[in-house]
């Protein structure tokens, strides 16, 4: 029912579906992909922005040779996001001609809108920085990430960026080295920077949280999965774009918000994600807390909220009544402004600040 309603809403767009390359993807194509950024009004300290829903859901018609794994990377989504938005679709052999959803729309996590924020349940990073041209505007960059396995969980907590490294060497912790010996008879104590099997990739952002960092990966298909030993992994092309934007000293936080609540155009939306570490089994309670944090508790229809929490798609769902279709589940969707800081490939200009000397 949910999927039928969404596809009905998007039917007009299908006359001109999202443009795609011929179903043949390679590293060069991924490096050229466009990654939009979003503009929000810079909020006053201690208050949320006026608008906290960014992006828009888009339809895509599957072509021969497509996989959801390639499409996720090309449209800058994690494996979890594209699979959860399209239940029942084979990720390796999606039916040619089928219409799928690209869930490129998000409620911003509450309640930090400066520096780096990683929301663990949705496996997504948000980076906020003031516009160089207008401090009243904040630019939001967002990227999918891979996170820690259940036995190596990515922690909650605040941090600051303490350094940045190009082609970092991975000095393998003894506990992980023992795991490597047991699993594949690999006794190495380090992997040099630039090695093709270095799991840190080409760029690493070091944090004041001991043992954790934000970096690239040697296995891009693991973005949107719980595959790391607790660190945050980005697609190689994403960390290459994020790296020069983030200054040493920037604040950050790992948050755990399986339910987010936000607004767009005076309407309230809720976005629900899988509770990957089992910290929040009572989603309705999480939703009440999210709505209360955002000051939106008095603007929600109870039945729509319950329906939204039952939705597994991980996209913003309207929870205020719609006057034209009472009781309908409606997603937010508007055109978003592209920030001036980006060229037509979404790549930061070369004059962007690059801090750090290691």
C-alpha positions as CSV (number, residue, x, y, z in Angstrom):
1,X,0.0,0.0,0.0
2,X,2.8,2.4,0.9
3,X,4.8,1.7,-2.2
4,X,1.7,1.9,-4.5
5,X,0.9,5.3,-3.0
6,X,4.4,6.7,-3.5
7,X,4.6,5.5,-7.0
8,X,1.3,7.0,-7.8
9,X,2.6,10.3,-6.5
10,X,5.7,10.1,-8.7
11,X,3.9,8.9,-11.8
12,X,4.3,12.3,-13.5
13,X,8.0,12.1,-13.0
14,X,8.3,8.8,-14.7
15,X,7.7,10.4,-18.0
16,X,11.3,11.7,-17.5
17,X,12.9,9.3,-15.2
18,X,16.2,10.0,-13.5
19,X,19.0,10.0,-16.1
20,X,21.5,7.2,-15.7
21,X,24.5,6.0,-17.5
22,X,24.2,3.0,-19.6
23,X,24.3,0.1,-17.2
24,X,28.0,-0.1,-17.0
25,X,29.7,1.4,-14.0
26,X,33.4,1.8,-13.3
27,X,35.6,3.8,-10.9
28,X,35.8,6.7,-13.3
29,X,32.1,6.9,-13.4
30,X,31.9,6.9,-9.7
31,X,34.5,9.6,-9.4
32,X,32.5,11.8,-11.8
33,X,29.2,11.4,-10.0
34,X,27.3,14.5,-8.9
35,X,26.8,14.8,-5.1
36,X,24.4,17.7,-4.3
37,X,24.8,19.8,-1.1
38,X,21.9,21.6,0.6
39,X,21.4,25.1,2.0
40,X,19.6,25.8,5.3
41,X,19.2,28.9,7.3
42,X,21.9,29.0,10.0
43,X,20.0,28.4,13.3
44,X,20.5,30.3,16.5
45,X,22.4,28.5,19.1
46,X,20.2,26.0,20.9
47,X,17.4,26.1,18.3
48,X,16.8,23.9,15.2
49,X,16.8,25.3,11.7
50,X,13.4,26.5,10.3
51,X,13.6,23.6,7.7
52,X,15.1,20.3,8.7
53,X,14.1,18.1,5.7
54,X,16.5,18.1,2.7
55,X,16.6,16.5,-0.7
56,X,13.9,14.6,-2.5
57,X,12.9,11.0,-3.3
58,X,13.4,10.2,-7.0
59,X,12.2,7.4,-9.2
60,X,14.5,5.3,-11.4
61,X,13.7,2.9,-14.1
62,X,16.0,-0.2,-14.0
63,X,18.1,-0.8,-17.1
64,X,19.7,-4.0,-18.2
65,X,22.9,-4.7,-16.2
66,X,21.9,-2.5,-13.3
67,X,22.4,-3.7,-9.7
68,X,21.2,-1.9,-6.6
69,X,24.8,-2.0,-5.4
70,X,26.0,0.1,-8.3
71,X,23.0,2.4,-8.3
72,X,23.5,3.0,-4.5
73,X,27.0,4.1,-5.1
74,X,26.3,6.2,-8.2
75,X,23.5,8.1,-6.4
76,X,25.5,8.3,-3.2
77,X,23.4,6.0,-1.1
78,X,24.3,3.2,1.2
79,X,23.4,-0.5,0.6
80,X,21.0,-0.3,3.6
81,X,19.2,2.7,2.2
82,X,18.5,1.5,-1.3
83,X,17.5,-2.0,-0.2
84,X,15.2,-0.8,2.6
85,X,13.5,1.7,0.2
86,X,12.9,-1.1,-2.3
87,X,11.8,-4.2,-0.4
88,X,11.4,-7.4,-2.5
89,X,13.7,-6.1,-5.3
90,X,16.7,-8.4,-5.9
91,X,19.8,-6.2,-5.2
92,X,21.9,-8.1,-7.7
93,X,19.4,-8.8,-10.5
94,X,16.6,-6.2,-10.3
95,X,14.0,-6.7,-13.0
96,X,14.6,-4.6,-16.1
97,X,12.0,-1.9,-16.5
98,X,11.0,-1.9,-12.8
99,X,10.7,1.4,-11.1
100,X,12.6,1.7,-7.9
101,X,13.0,4.6,-5.5
102,X,16.2,6.5,-4.8
103,X,15.8,7.6,-1.2
104,X,17.8,10.8,-1.5
105,X,15.8,12.7,1.1
106,X,16.6,13.0,4.8
107,X,15.5,14.6,8.0
108,X,18.5,16.2,9.7
109,X,19.5,14.6,13.0
110,X,18.7,16.6,16.1
111,X,20.2,18.8,17.6
112,X,23.7,19.7,16.4
113,X,24.1,21.7,13.2
114,X,27.8,22.4,13.2
115,X,30.7,20.2,12.1
116,X,30.3,16.4,11.7
117,X,27.3,14.4,12.8
118,X,27.1,10.6,12.2
119,X,23.7,9.1,12.9
120,X,24.5,5.4,13.6
121,X,21.2,3.7,12.9
122,X,20.8,5.2,9.4
123,X,24.6,4.9,8.6
124,X,24.9,8.4,7.3
125,X,27.2,11.3,7.9
126,X,26.2,15.0,7.8
127,X,28.7,17.8,7.7
128,X,27.6,21.4,8.4
129,X,29.7,24.5,7.6
130,X,28.8,28.2,7.3
131,X,28.6,29.5,3.8
132,X,31.7,31.6,2.8
133,X,29.4,34.1,1.1
134,X,26.7,34.4,3.8
135,X,27.1,33.3,7.4
136,X,23.3,33.3,7.7
137,X,23.4,30.2,5.4
138,X,24.7,26.8,6.4
139,X,25.7,24.3,3.8
140,X,24.9,20.7,4.5
141,X,26.9,17.9,2.9
142,X,25.8,14.3,3.5
143,X,27.3,10.9,2.7
144,X,26.5,7.3,3.4
145,X,28.9,5.3,5.6
146,X,29.8,1.9,6.7
147,X,30.0,1.3,10.5
148,X,31.1,-1.1,13.1
149,X,30.0,-4.7,13.3
150,X,27.9,-5.8,16.2
151,X,31.0,-7.1,18.0
152,X,32.9,-3.9,17.2
153,X,30.3,-1.2,17.7
154,X,30.7,2.4,16.6
155,X,30.3,4.4,19.8
156,X,28.1,7.3,20.7
157,X,29.9,10.5,21.8
158,X,31.2,13.9,21.0
159,X,34.7,14.5,19.5
160,X,36.9,17.0,17.6
161,X,39.0,16.5,14.5
162,X,42.6,16.2,15.7
163,X,44.3,15.6,12.4
164,X,44.1,14.5,8.8
165,X,46.4,12.1,6.8
166,X,46.8,11.3,3.1
167,X,47.7,7.7,2.4
168,X,47.7,6.7,6.0
169,X,49.5,3.6,7.2
170,X,47.3,1.1,9.1
171,X,49.0,-0.1,12.2
172,X,46.9,-3.2,13.0
173,X,45.8,-3.4,16.7
174,X,46.8,-6.8,18.2
175,X,43.2,-7.8,18.8
176,X,42.4,-7.4,15.1
177,X,45.7,-9.0,14.1
178,X,44.7,-12.1,16.0
179,X,41.4,-12.1,14.1
180,X,43.2,-11.9,10.8
181,X,45.5,-14.8,11.7
182,X,42.6,-16.9,12.7
183,X,40.4,-16.0,9.7
184,X,43.0,-15.9,6.8
185,X,46.4,-16.7,8.2
186,X,47.6,-13.0,7.8
187,X,50.1,-12.1,10.5
188,X,51.0,-8.6,9.3
189,X,51.4,-5.9,11.9
190,X,50.8,-3.0,9.5
191,X,49.6,-2.2,6.0
192,X,51.4,0.7,4.3
193,X,49.7,3.7,3.0
194,X,48.6,3.4,-0.6
195,X,48.4,-0.4,-0.5
196,X,45.3,-1.6,-2.4
197,X,44.2,-3.7,0.6
198,X,44.6,-0.9,3.1
199,X,41.1,-0.6,4.7
200,X,41.7,3.1,5.5
201,X,41.8,4.1,1.8
202,X,43.5,7.2,0.7
203,X,42.3,9.7,3.3
204,X,41.8,9.5,7.0
205,X,40.3,12.1,9.4
206,X,41.5,11.5,12.9
207,X,39.3,12.1,16.0
208,X,39.8,12.8,19.6
209,X,37.8,9.6,20.3
210,X,40.6,7.0,20.8
211,X,40.8,4.2,18.2
212,X,38.1,5.7,15.9
213,X,38.4,7.6,12.7
214,X,36.6,8.6,9.5
215,X,38.3,7.3,6.4
216,X,37.9,5.7,2.9
217,X,37.7,2.0,2.2
218,X,39.2,-0.7,0.0
219,X,35.7,-2.4,-0.2
220,X,33.2,0.2,-1.4
221,X,30.4,-2.3,-1.4
222,X,30.6,-2.2,2.4
223,X,29.2,1.3,2.6
224,X,25.7,1.0,4.2
225,X,26.8,-2.2,6.0
226,X,28.2,-3.0,9.4
227,X,31.6,-4.2,8.3
228,X,34.3,-2.2,10.2
229,X,35.9,-2.5,13.6
230,X,34.1,0.6,14.7
231,X,35.5,3.3,12.4
232,X,33.4,5.2,9.8
233,X,34.0,4.2,6.2
234,X,33.1,6.3,3.1
235,X,33.1,5.7,-0.6
236,X,36.6,6.6,-1.9
237,X,35.1,9.5,-4.0
238,X,33.1,10.8,-1.0
239,X,36.0,10.9,1.5
240,X,38.1,12.7,-1.2
241,X,35.5,15.4,-1.4
242,X,34.9,15.6,2.4
243,X,38.5,15.6,3.4
244,X,39.5,19.2,2.3
245,X,36.3,20.6,3.7
246,X,36.8,19.6,7.3
247,X,39.3,21.7,9.3
248,X,41.3,20.3,12.2
249,X,39.5,21.3,15.3
250,X,36.0,20.9,13.8
251,X,33.5,19.5,16.3
252,X,31.6,16.3,15.8
253,X,29.3,13.8,17.4
254,X,28.2,10.2,16.9
255,X,24.5,10.0,17.7
256,X,22.0,7.1,17.9
257,X,18.6,8.3,16.5
258,X,16.6,5.5,14.9
259,X,13.7,7.9,14.7
260,X,14.1,11.5,13.5
261,X,11.5,14.3,13.3
262,X,11.7,17.4,11.2
263,X,9.8,20.0,9.2
264,X,9.5,21.3,5.7
265,X,7.0,23.9,4.6
266,X,5.2,23.9,7.9
267,X,4.6,20.1,7.7
268,X,6.1,17.5,10.1
269,X,7.9,14.4,8.9
270,X,9.2,11.3,10.7
271,X,12.0,9.1,9.4
272,X,12.5,5.6,10.9
273,X,15.6,3.4,10.7
274,X,16.5,-0.1,11.8
275,X,17.8,-0.2,15.4
276,X,21.1,-1.8,14.3
277,X,22.6,-2.3,17.8
278,X,19.4,-2.9,19.7
279,X,19.6,0.2,21.9
280,X,16.1,1.4,21.1
281,X,13.5,-1.4,20.9
282,X,10.5,0.9,21.7
283,X,10.3,3.0,18.5
284,X,7.1,4.8,19.5
285,X,8.9,6.1,22.6
286,X,11.9,7.1,20.4
287,X,9.4,9.0,18.2
288,X,7.9,10.8,21.1
289,X,11.3,11.8,22.3
290,X,12.4,13.0,18.8
291,X,9.2,15.0,18.4
292,X,9.6,16.6,21.8
293,X,13.3,17.5,21.1
294,X,12.2,19.3,18.0
295,X,9.2,20.9,19.7
296,X,6.8,19.2,17.3
297,X,4.7,17.0,19.6
298,X,1.6,19.1,19.3
299,X,1.5,19.0,15.5
300,X,1.3,15.2,14.9
301,X,-1.6,12.9,14.0
302,X,-1.4,9.8,16.2
303,X,-2.6,7.3,13.5
304,X,-0.2,8.7,10.9
305,X,2.7,8.5,13.4
306,X,2.0,4.8,14.1
307,X,1.8,4.2,10.3
308,X,5.1,6.0,9.7
309,X,6.8,3.9,12.4
310,X,5.7,0.7,10.7
311,X,7.2,1.9,7.4
312,X,10.6,0.2,6.8
313,X,11.7,2.4,4.0
314,X,13.9,4.9,5.9
315,X,12.5,8.0,4.2
316,X,10.7,11.0,5.6
317,X,6.9,10.4,6.0
318,X,4.3,13.1,6.7
319,X,2.7,12.8,10.1
320,X,0.5,15.9,10.0
321,X,-2.9,15.5,8.4
322,X,-3.2,16.3,4.7
323,X,-6.3,18.2,3.9
324,X,-6.7,16.8,0.4
325,X,-6.2,13.1,1.4
326,X,-7.0,12.6,5.0
327,X,-5.0,9.7,6.5
328,X,-2.7,9.4,3.6
329,X,1.0,8.7,4.0
330,X,2.8,11.4,2.0
331,X,6.5,12.0,1.6
332,X,8.2,15.3,1.6
333,X,9.5,16.3,-1.9
334,X,10.7,19.7,-3.1
335,X,13.4,21.2,-5.3
336,X,16.5,22.1,-3.2
337,X,19.0,24.8,-3.7
338,X,22.5,23.9,-4.8
339,X,25.2,25.8,-2.9
340,X,27.6,28.1,-4.7
341,X,30.6,26.2,-3.2
342,X,30.2,23.3,-5.7
343,X,31.0,22.9,-9.3
344,X,28.9,20.9,-11.7
345,X,30.4,17.6,-10.4
346,X,29.8,18.5,-6.7
347,X,33.6,18.6,-6.2
348,X,34.9,21.3,-3.8
349,X,36.9,24.0,-5.5
350,X,40.6,23.9,-5.1
351,X,40.6,27.1,-2.9
352,X,38.7,25.3,-0.2
353,X,40.7,25.3,3.1
354,X,42.7,22.2,3.8
355,X,43.9,22.1,7.4
356,X,46.4,19.7,8.9
357,X,50.0,19.0,8.0
358,X,50.2,15.2,8.5
